[in-house]
């Protein structure tokens, strides 16, 4: 599946952003804690090929799960980022087994991204309001993103610019500066 998303840095607190999206007809659908383990390949640098292999642990109000995801190279079109995403949902036990298998064959999960996420839905879109540990607040809008929504988002006081980089890239960048 091709993932299409816009990532936005926000300032202030997430409650006002949630309320704004509610006023536009979006409905909160879940609240989650996510822990993303990014694996390095033993024989090639996935950063150089702009790919990622991620094992996500997700604990939400709606339940708990693991997801193994491959992400292909990004294509940036204006403010929209597109990339191939292949994902498998796993049980808790399968998630632990997959992590162990990957480690035993040389993959290393040295990068971890932790975040709290509020998920909203509406107009055929998924909105994630993320509080990323060590980075702050962001919005990810996924789907066929209409221009009117982008324009309205840009006009808000909480809008702090578009972000092309992944949370992982931002964290690595931040750790080099610190």
HELIX and SHEET records of a PDB file:
HELIX    1   1 UNK A   14  UNK A   23  1                                  10    
HELIX    2   2 UNK A   92  UNK A  104  1                                  13    
HELIX    3   3 UNK A  147  UNK A  154  1                                   8    
HELIX    4   4 UNK A  167  UNK A  177  1                                  11    
SHEET    1   A 9 UNK A  75  UNK A  77  0                                        
SHEET    2   A 9 UNK A  80  UNK A  90 -1                                        
SHEET    3   A 9 UNK A   2  UNK A  10 -1                                        
SHEET    4   A 9 UNK A 136  UNK A 142 -1                                        
SHEET    5   A 9 UNK A 125  UNK A 132 -1                                        
SHEET    6   A 9 UNK A 108  UNK A 122 -1                                        
SHEET    7   A 9 UNK A  27  UNK A  40 -1                                        
SHEET    8   A 9 UNK A  52  UNK A  60 -1                                        
SHEET    9   A 9 UNK A  63  UNK A  71 -1                                        
SHEET    1   B 4 UNK A  75  UNK A  77  0                                        
SHEET    2   B 4 UNK A  80  UNK A  90 -1                                        
SHEET    3   B 4 UNK A   2  UNK A  10 -1                                        
SHEET    4   B 4 UNK A 159  UNK A 162 -1                                        
END                                                                             
